[in-house]
């Protein structure tokens, strides 16, 4: 079984090199937080999932 080189490097990345990945992941936090908020809303507010198809004509 072959493993992609990038995935292999991330799995064996030493702790002293994690600071190199932080600048790349930092810009993603606003997007991840936004997606998490919408996921919680859609999951726990049933009116959204029941009303939206009707508004779209489905």
C-alpha positions as CSV (number, residue, x, y, z in Angstrom):
1,X,0.0,0.0,0.0
2,X,1.4,3.4,-0.9
3,X,1.1,6.5,1.1
4,X,1.3,10.0,-0.4
5,X,4.6,11.7,0.6
6,X,2.7,14.7,2.0
7,X,0.5,12.7,4.3
8,X,3.5,10.7,5.5
9,X,5.4,13.9,6.3
10,X,2.5,15.2,8.4
11,X,2.2,12.0,10.3
12,X,5.8,11.9,11.3
13,X,6.3,15.6,11.8
14,X,8.4,16.3,14.9
15,X,6.9,18.5,17.6
16,X,9.7,21.1,17.0
17,X,8.4,21.7,13.5
18,X,4.7,22.2,14.2
19,X,5.3,26.0,14.4
20,X,6.0,25.9,10.7
21,X,2.4,24.8,10.0
22,X,0.7,27.4,12.2
23,X,1.0,30.3,9.7
24,X,-0.7,28.1,7.1
25,X,-3.6,27.1,9.3
26,X,-4.3,30.4,10.9
27,X,-6.2,32.0,8.0
28,X,-8.6,28.9,7.9
29,X,-10.0,29.6,11.4
30,X,-12.7,32.1,10.4
31,X,-13.9,29.7,7.7
32,X,-13.9,26.7,10.1
33,X,-15.8,28.7,12.8
34,X,-18.4,29.9,10.2
35,X,-19.0,26.3,9.0
36,X,-19.3,25.1,12.6
37,X,-21.9,27.7,13.5
38,X,-24.0,26.9,10.4
39,X,-23.7,23.2,11.2
40,X,-24.9,23.7,14.7
41,X,-27.8,25.9,13.4
42,X,-28.9,23.4,10.8
43,X,-28.6,20.5,13.3
44,X,-30.4,22.0,16.3
45,X,-32.9,24.4,14.7
46,X,-35.3,22.2,12.7
47,X,-37.2,25.1,11.3
48,X,-34.3,26.0,9.0
49,X,-34.1,22.6,7.4
50,X,-37.9,22.2,7.1
51,X,-38.5,25.7,5.7
52,X,-35.6,26.1,3.3
53,X,-36.8,23.5,0.7
54,X,-40.2,25.1,0.6
55,X,-38.7,28.5,-0.1
56,X,-36.6,27.0,-2.9
57,X,-39.6,25.4,-4.5
58,X,-38.7,21.8,-3.8
